[in-house]
Structures are given as structure tokens and as C-alpha cells.
């Protein structure tokens, strides 16, 4: 079916890292938190965003996105478990 090699995975990881490092709404949020609460609040916002983005990349790479898209039960579990973490 699909033949994934190290080149495919490294290209995917490189694109994911570059997209997450580029400025956008995440950067605006971090700057807003830093302006409002200082460097500690900005650092906490940055770590939260990076943790979420890393988790999303890992799940997408593992194929869980397809499972969540096709299973309403799995999507509901993730949707309700997300706020608990």
C-alpha cells in the first residue's frame, strides 16, 4: 500500500517543526501572555502550545487522526478527556 522510509518520516518531521516554529496565532498568544503576566506566564504558554503541537504531530504520524475521524466514540472520548488533562 504505502511504503514509508526514513526519508518520508524525516521530511514530515522537518515540515512539522518548521510549521510550528513559524509565527502565527500561537506567537500572538505567547506575546499576549508575556505582556500580561511576565516572562513566566509567557514561558508557560509557550510550553503548553509546544506540548499540544507535539502531541498532535505524534498522533497524526501514528495514524490516530484517521481513527478519530472514522470513530465517533473515539472522538468523543478524546473530546471529553482533553479538558481533564
KEPARO-914929 format. One record per residue: x negated, y negated, z negated of N, C-alpha, C in turn. Coordinates in nm, 3 decimals, padded with zeros to 5 digits. Layout:
BEGIN
+---------+---------+---------+---------+---------+---------+---------+---------+---------+
!     nc1 !     nc2 !     nc3 !    cac1 !    cac2 !    cac3 !     cc1 !     cc2 !     cc3 !
+---------+---------+---------+---------+---------+---------+---------+---------+---------+
!       X !       Y !       Z !       X !       Y !       Z !       X !       Y !       Z !
...
+---------+---------+---------+---------+---------+---------+---------+---------+---------+
This chain:
BEGIN
+---------+---------+---------+---------+---------+---------+---------+---------+---------+
!     nc1 !     nc2 !     nc3 !    cac1 !    cac2 !    cac3 !     cc1 !     cc2 !     cc3 !
+---------+---------+---------+---------+---------+---------+---------+---------+---------+
! -00.083 !  00.119 !  00.000 !  00.000 !  00.000 !  00.000 ! -00.088 ! -00.125 !  00.000 !
! -00.133 ! -00.168 ! -00.118 ! -00.225 ! -00.281 ! -00.126 ! -00.359 ! -00.232 ! -00.174 !
! -00.464 ! -00.283 ! -00.114 ! -00.598 ! -00.243 ! -00.154 ! -00.667 ! -00.365 ! -00.214 !
! -00.667 ! -00.372 ! -00.347 ! -00.730 ! -00.484 ! -00.415 ! -00.873 ! -00.449 ! -00.451 !
! -00.963 ! -00.538 ! -00.418 ! -01.102 ! -00.518 ! -00.452 ! -01.145 ! -00.629 ! -00.548 !
! -01.270 ! -00.623 ! -00.587 ! -01.324 ! -00.725 ! -00.677 ! -01.318 ! -00.863 ! -00.614 !
! -01.332 ! -00.871 ! -00.483 ! -01.324 ! -01.000 ! -00.414 ! -01.184 ! -01.060 ! -00.430 !
! -01.081 ! -00.977 ! -00.416 ! -00.944 ! -01.027 ! -00.432 ! -00.921 ! -01.080 ! -00.573 !
! -00.962 ! -01.002 ! -00.674 ! -00.940 ! -01.043 ! -00.812 ! -01.021 ! -01.166 ! -00.848 !
! -01.143 ! -01.175 ! -00.802 ! -01.225 ! -01.293 ! -00.834 ! -01.171 ! -01.418 ! -00.764 !
! -01.118 ! -01.401 ! -00.643 ! -01.057 ! -01.515 ! -00.574 ! -00.934 ! -01.562 ! -00.648 !
! -00.850 ! -01.468 ! -00.692 ! -00.731 ! -01.502 ! -00.768 ! -00.768 ! -01.573 ! -00.898 !
! -00.865 ! -01.520 ! -00.972 ! -00.906 ! -01.580 ! -01.098 ! -00.965 ! -01.719 ! -01.076 !
! -01.045 ! -01.735 ! -00.973 ! -01.103 ! -01.867 ! -00.942 ! -00.995 ! -01.970 ! -00.910 !
! -00.898 ! -01.930 ! -00.829 ! -00.788 ! -02.021 ! -00.796 ! -00.707 ! -02.056 ! -00.919 !
! -00.682 ! -01.958 ! -01.006 ! -00.605 ! -01.983 ! -01.128 ! -00.678 ! -02.080 ! -01.220 !
! -00.808 ! -02.063 ! -01.235 ! -00.886 ! -02.153 ! -01.320 ! -00.888 ! -02.294 ! -01.263 !
! -00.912 ! -02.306 ! -01.133 ! -00.915 ! -02.439 ! -01.071 ! -00.780 ! -02.509 ! -01.080 !
! -00.673 ! -02.436 ! -01.059 ! -00.541 ! -02.497 ! -01.070 ! -00.510 ! -02.542 ! -01.212 !
! -00.557 ! -02.467 ! -01.310 ! -00.533 ! -02.505 ! -01.448 ! -00.622 ! -02.620 ! -01.495 !
! -00.734 ! -02.639 ! -01.432 ! -00.823 ! -02.749 ! -01.469 ! -00.789 ! -02.880 ! -01.399 !
! -00.711 ! -02.873 ! -01.292 ! -00.678 ! -02.996 ! -01.220 ! -00.577 ! -03.079 ! -01.300 !
! -00.590 ! -03.213 ! -01.292 ! -00.498 ! -03.297 ! -01.369 ! -00.355 ! -03.286 ! -01.319 !
! -00.262 ! -03.300 ! -01.408 ! -00.120 ! -03.292 ! -01.376 ! -00.038 ! -03.320 ! -01.500 !
!  00.082 ! -03.266 ! -01.508 !  00.167 ! -03.290 ! -01.625 !  00.104 ! -03.243 ! -01.756 !
!  00.026 ! -03.137 ! -01.749 ! -00.042 ! -03.090 ! -01.870 ! -00.136 ! -03.196 ! -01.924 !
! -00.211 ! -03.258 ! -01.834 ! -00.305 ! -03.362 ! -01.876 ! -00.232 ! -03.481 ! -01.935 !
! -00.118 ! -03.517 ! -01.877 ! -00.039 ! -03.628 ! -01.932 !  00.011 ! -03.595 ! -02.072 !
!  00.052 ! -03.470 ! -02.093 !  00.096 ! -03.428 ! -02.226 ! -00.018 ! -03.434 ! -02.326 !
! -00.135 ! -03.386 ! -02.287 ! -00.250 ! -03.387 ! -02.377 ! -00.289 ! -03.530 ! -02.412 !
! -00.292 ! -03.617 ! -02.312 ! -00.326 ! -03.757 ! -02.339 ! -00.223 ! -03.824 ! -02.429 !
! -00.095 ! -03.792 ! -02.408 !  00.010 ! -03.848 ! -02.494 ! -00.004 ! -03.801 ! -02.638 !
! -00.033 ! -03.673 ! -02.657 ! -00.051 ! -03.620 ! -02.792 ! -00.175 ! -03.680 ! -02.859 !
! -00.280 ! -03.700 ! -02.779 ! -00.402 ! -03.759 ! -02.833 ! -00.377 ! -03.903 ! -02.875 !
! -00.305 ! -03.979 ! -02.791 ! -00.276 ! -04.119 ! -02.824 ! -00.187 ! -04.130 ! -02.947 !
! -00.095 ! -04.036 ! -02.963 ! -00.001 ! -04.043 ! -03.075 ! -00.059 ! -03.987 ! -03.204 !
! -00.134 ! -03.876 ! -03.194 ! -00.178 ! -03.809 ! -03.316 ! -00.328 ! -03.798 ! -03.334 !
! -00.405 ! -03.853 ! -03.244 ! -00.550 ! -03.846 ! -03.257 ! -00.610 ! -03.726 ! -03.186 !
! -00.741 ! -03.713 ! -03.204 ! -00.815 ! -03.608 ! -03.133 ! -00.771 ! -03.469 ! -03.176 !
! -00.736 ! -03.451 ! -03.302 ! -00.695 ! -03.319 ! -03.349 ! -00.565 ! -03.274 ! -03.282 !
! -00.469 ! -03.365 ! -03.269 ! -00.342 ! -03.332 ! -03.203 ! -00.364 ! -03.305 ! -03.055 !
! -00.450 ! -03.383 ! -02.991 ! -00.481 ! -03.360 ! -02.851 ! -00.549 ! -03.227 ! -02.828 !
! -00.640 ! -03.191 ! -02.917 ! -00.709 ! -03.062 ! -02.905 ! -00.610 ! -02.946 ! -02.924 !
! -00.518 ! -02.961 ! -03.020 ! -00.417 ! -02.857 ! -03.042 ! -00.327 ! -02.842 ! -02.920 !
! -00.289 ! -02.954 ! -02.859 ! -00.206 ! -02.950 ! -02.737 ! -00.282 ! -02.881 ! -02.624 !
! -00.410 ! -02.913 ! -02.611 ! -00.491 ! -02.851 ! -02.506 ! -00.501 ! -02.700 ! -02.527 !
! -00.526 ! -02.657 ! -02.649 ! -00.537 ! -02.514 ! -02.675 ! -00.404 ! -02.443 ! -02.650 !
! -00.293 ! -02.507 ! -02.684 ! -00.163 ! -02.447 ! -02.659 ! -00.135 ! -02.430 ! -02.511 !
! -00.167 ! -02.532 ! -02.433 ! -00.145 ! -02.526 ! -02.289 ! -00.235 ! -02.421 ! -02.226 !
! -00.361 ! -02.418 ! -02.264 ! -00.453 ! -02.320 ! -02.207 ! -00.415 ! -02.178 ! -02.246 !
! -00.368 ! -02.159 ! -02.368 ! -00.326 ! -02.026 ! -02.411 ! -00.207 ! -01.978 ! -02.328 !
! -00.109 ! -02.067 ! -02.310 !  00.008 ! -02.031 ! -02.229 ! -00.028 ! -02.003 ! -02.084 !
! -00.113 ! -02.086 ! -02.028 ! -00.153 ! -02.068 ! -01.889 ! -00.232 ! -01.938 ! -01.871 !
! -00.320 ! -01.909 ! -01.964 ! -00.398 ! -01.786 ! -01.957 ! -00.307 ! -01.664 ! -01.966 !
! -00.211 ! -01.669 ! -02.058 ! -00.116 ! -01.559 ! -02.070 ! -00.035 ! -01.539 ! -01.944 !
!  00.005 ! -01.649 ! -01.882 !  00.082 ! -01.641 ! -01.758 ! -00.001 ! -01.579 ! -01.646 !
! -00.126 ! -01.618 ! -01.636 ! -00.214 ! -01.563 ! -01.532 ! -00.235 ! -01.413 ! -01.554 !
! -00.256 ! -01.374 ! -01.678 ! -00.276 ! -01.232 ! -01.708 ! -00.150 ! -01.151 ! -01.674 !
! -00.033 ! -01.203 ! -01.713 !  00.091 ! -01.130 ! -01.682 !  00.116 ! -01.123 ! -01.532 !
!  00.089 ! -01.231 ! -01.462 !  00.108 ! -01.229 ! -01.317 !  00.013 ! -01.130 ! -01.252 !
! -00.110 ! -01.128 ! -01.299 ! -00.208 ! -01.034 ! -01.241 ! -00.170 ! -00.889 ! -01.271 !
! -00.108 ! -00.865 ! -01.383 ! -00.071 ! -00.729 ! -01.420 !  00.059 ! -00.684 ! -01.354 !
!  00.126 ! -00.774 ! -01.286 !  00.248 ! -00.738 ! -01.218 !  00.373 ! -00.749 ! -01.303 !
!  00.360 ! -00.805 ! -01.421 !  00.477 ! -00.818 ! -01.508 !  00.578 ! -00.920 ! -01.455 !
!  00.533 ! -01.009 ! -01.371 !  00.626 ! -01.105 ! -01.313 !  00.732 ! -01.033 ! -01.230 !
!  00.692 ! -00.930 ! -01.159 !  00.788 ! -00.853 ! -01.079 !  00.887 ! -00.781 ! -01.170 !
!  00.838 ! -00.725 ! -01.278 !  00.926 ! -00.656 ! -01.372 !  01.027 ! -00.753 ! -01.432 !
!  00.979 ! -00.870 ! -01.474 !  01.069 ! -00.968 ! -01.533 !  01.170 ! -01.021 ! -01.432 !
!  01.130 ! -01.030 ! -01.306 !  01.222 ! -01.079 ! -01.203 !  01.329 ! -00.977 ! -01.169 !
!  01.300 ! -00.849 ! -01.185 !  01.396 ! -00.747 ! -01.146 !  01.476 ! -00.691 ! -01.264 !
!  01.430 ! -00.715 ! -01.385 !  01.499 ! -00.660 ! -01.503 !  01.554 ! -00.772 ! -01.589 !
!  01.684 ! -00.783 ! -01.594 !  01.748 ! -00.886 ! -01.677 !  01.720 ! -00.862 ! -01.825 !
!  01.712 ! -00.737 ! -01.865 !  01.687 ! -00.705 ! -02.006 !  01.545 ! -00.749 ! -02.045 !
!  01.447 ! -00.717 ! -01.962 !  01.309 ! -00.756 ! -01.991 !  01.296 ! -00.908 ! -01.994 !
!  01.362 ! -00.976 ! -01.902 !  01.357 ! -01.122 ! -01.901 !  01.419 ! -01.180 ! -02.027 !
!  01.531 ! -01.124 ! -02.070 !  01.596 ! -01.172 ! -02.192 !  01.508 ! -01.151 ! -02.315 !
!  01.441 ! -01.038 ! -02.320 !  01.351 ! -01.012 ! -02.434 !  01.240 ! -01.115 ! -02.439 !
!  01.177 ! -01.144 ! -02.325 !  01.070 ! -01.243 ! -02.321 !  01.125 ! -01.382 ! -02.351 !
!  01.243 ! -01.412 ! -02.299 !  01.304 ! -01.543 ! -02.319 !  01.333 ! -01.567 ! -02.468 !
!  01.379 ! -01.466 ! -02.538 !  01.412 ! -01.483 ! -02.678 !  01.290 ! -01.465 ! -02.769 !
!  01.193 ! -01.388 ! -02.728 !  01.073 ! -01.367 ! -02.810 !  00.977 ! -01.483 ! -02.799 !
!  00.980 ! -01.557 ! -02.690 !  00.889 ! -01.670 ! -02.670 !  00.892 ! -01.773 ! -02.782 !
!  01.011 ! -01.822 ! -02.822 !  01.016 ! -01.921 ! -02.929 !  00.973 ! -01.868 ! -03.065 !
!  00.973 ! -01.737 ! -03.083 !  00.937 ! -01.678 ! -03.211 !  00.787 ! -01.674 ! -03.232 !
!  00.710 ! -01.685 ! -03.124 !  00.565 ! -01.676 ! -03.139 !  00.502 ! -01.809 ! -03.167 !
+---------+---------+---------+---------+---------+---------+---------+---------+---------+
